[in-house]
């Protein structure tokens, strides 16, 4: 039995569609159920941010999660496959008319992607003060809480509607199939079979 942690919502549905095509089975979570067992698989329905944690600690053999979440967590996991879904980028957001003065010694950044933001600004030789927010992040530059934000951007429309412009792209992200290291060695044939079947869909 292979256990796979899926993020709740649209990505879970798109991933299950890939499994349906690959294995010729119908995989659907019943209303509000968190576990789906079928055809030798156990699927877990968890929060996006928690997927790498379930895989890291062996509660799941495989997981499906955005590259941005993986970069943020910095866990020692195996990335098996880019599923080519959930494409987006992590980018800087600025108040319209503002620019970043890269000659400044420090900057204040509001984000929930603290690891990614810290690495990026430090690579530019800029000290960074991080303000961790979980929602309505676009407000931060508008009310003087931060100089800029670092956030996920799909179309840039949310930033635009809130008086921000999309600045530098820090990284491109898409959904990855990840694997626990111990599972990879103990269930290698099964896991590679799953990878190959999904690759062919």
C-alpha positions in Angstrom: 0.0 0.0 0.0 1.4 3.4 -1.1 0.3 6.4 0.9 0.1 9.8 -1.0 -0.5 13.2 0.7 -2.4 15.6 -1.5 -3.1 19.3 -1.0 -6.8 20.2 -0.5 -8.6 21.8 -3.4 -7.9 22.2 -7.1 -4.5 20.6 -7.1 -5.8 17.4 -5.4 -8.5 17.1 -8.1 -6.1 17.6 -10.9 -3.7 15.1 -9.4 -6.4 12.5 -8.9 -7.3 13.0 -12.6 -3.7 12.1 -13.5 -4.0 8.9 -11.3 -7.3 8.0 -12.9 -5.7 8.2 -16.3 -2.6 6.3 -15.2 -4.4 3.5 -13.4 -7.8 3.4 -15.0 -9.6 3.8 -11.7 -11.9 6.5 -10.4 -10.4 8.3 -7.4 -12.7 10.8 -5.6 -12.7 11.9 -1.9 -16.2 11.6 -0.5 -17.6 14.7 1.1 -15.3 16.0 3.9 -13.4 12.7 4.1 -9.7 13.1 4.7 -8.7 9.5 3.6 -9.4 7.7 0.4 -8.4 4.0 0.0 -8.6 2.4 -3.4 -6.6 0.2 -5.8 -3.7 -0.3 -3.4 -3.4 3.5 -2.7 -4.2 5.5 0.4 -4.7 9.2 -0.4 -4.6 11.8 2.4 -6.3 15.2 2.0 -4.1 17.7 3.9 -3.3 21.4 3.9 -0.9 22.4 1.1 1.8 23.6 3.6 1.6 20.3 5.5 2.2 17.9 2.5 6.1 17.9 2.8 5.8 17.3 6.6 3.7 14.2 6.1 6.2 12.9 3.6 9.3 13.9 5.6 8.2 12.0 8.7 7.0 9.0 6.8 3.2 9.4 7.3 3.0 9.4 3.5 5.4 7.7 1.0 4.6 10.3 -1.7 3.3 13.8 -1.8 2.1 16.4 -4.3 3.1 20.0 -3.6 4.3 23.2 -5.2 8.0 23.8 -5.6 7.6 27.1 -3.6 6.4 25.1 -0.5 9.3 22.7 -0.9 11.8 25.6 -1.1 10.2 27.1 2.0 10.4 24.0 4.1 13.9 22.9 3.1 13.2 19.2 4.0 15.5 16.4 2.8 13.1 14.8 0.3 13.3 13.3 -3.2 11.6 15.2 -6.0 10.5 12.6 -8.6 8.5 14.5 -11.2 7.2 17.9 -12.3 3.5 17.3 -12.8 3.2 20.5 -14.9 0.2 21.8 -13.1 -0.3 24.7 -10.7 2.2 26.9 -12.5 2.9 30.2 -10.7 5.8 32.3 -9.5 7.0 33.8 -6.3 7.5 37.5 -6.9 8.0 40.9 -5.3 4.9 43.2 -5.0 5.4 46.9 -4.7 3.1 49.9 -4.3 2.4 51.3 -7.8 5.1 53.9 -8.5 7.6 52.4 -6.0 10.9 50.7 -7.0 13.4 48.8 -4.9 16.7 50.7 -4.3 19.2 47.8 -4.4 21.9 50.1 -2.9 20.0 50.3 0.4 21.5 48.3 3.2 18.2 46.8 4.5 14.5 46.3 3.5 11.3 45.4 5.3 9.4 42.6 3.6 5.9 41.2 4.4 5.4 37.6 3.4 4.5 34.1 4.5 7.4 32.8 2.3 10.1 33.9 4.8 12.8 31.4 3.8 12.5 32.2 0.1 12.4 36.0 0.8 15.4 35.9 3.2 17.6 34.0 0.8 16.7 36.2 -2.2 17.4 39.6 -0.5 20.5 38.3 1.3 21.8 37.1 -2.2 21.5 40.8 -3.1 23.6 41.7 -0.1 20.6 43.3 1.6 19.7 42.8 5.2 16.0 41.9 5.4 13.5 42.4 8.2 10.7 39.9 7.7 7.1 40.5 8.7 5.2 37.2 8.6 1.6 37.5 7.4 -0.9 34.8 6.5 -3.5 36.8 4.5 -4.4 40.1 3.0 -0.7 40.5 2.4 -1.2 43.2 -0.3 -2.2 45.7 2.5 1.3 45.7 4.0 3.0 48.2 1.5 -0.2 50.3 1.3 -0.3 51.0 5.1 3.5 51.3 5.7 3.9 47.9 7.4 6.5 46.9 4.8 8.5 48.2 1.8 7.3 45.4 -0.3 5.7 41.9 -0.3 6.9 38.5 -1.5 3.9 36.4 -2.6 2.6 33.8 -5.1 1.6 35.4 -8.4 -0.5 33.6 -11.0 -1.9 36.4 -13.2 -0.9 39.5 -11.1 -4.6 40.5 -11.0 -4.9 40.5 -7.1 -1.9 42.8 -6.8 -3.1 45.1 -9.5 -6.6 45.4 -8.0 -5.0 46.4 -4.7 -2.7 49.1 -6.1 0.4 47.0 -6.3 2.7 46.1 -9.3 4.5 42.9 -9.7 8.3 43.4 -9.4 11.2 40.9 -9.8 10.4 37.2 -10.1 12.2 35.2 -7.3 11.3 31.8 -8.6 9.0 29.9 -10.9 6.9 27.1 -9.3 4.8 24.2 -10.4 3.5 21.1 -8.6 6.0 18.3 -7.9 5.6 14.6 -7.0 7.9 14.2 -3.9 9.0 11.1 -2.1 10.2 10.1 1.4 13.8 8.8 1.2 13.2 5.6 3.2 10.1 4.8 1.1 12.1 5.3 -2.0 14.5 2.6 -1.0 12.0 0.2 0.5 9.3 0.5 -2.2 11.4 1.6 -5.1 9.8 -0.6 -7.8 6.3 0.5 -6.8 7.2 4.1 -6.7 9.1 4.2 -10.0 6.1 2.4 -11.6 3.8 5.1 -10.3 6.1 7.8 -11.6 6.4 6.2 -15.1 2.6 5.7 -15.4 1.9 9.3 -14.4 4.7 10.5 -16.8 2.8 8.8 -19.7 -0.5 10.6 -19.0 
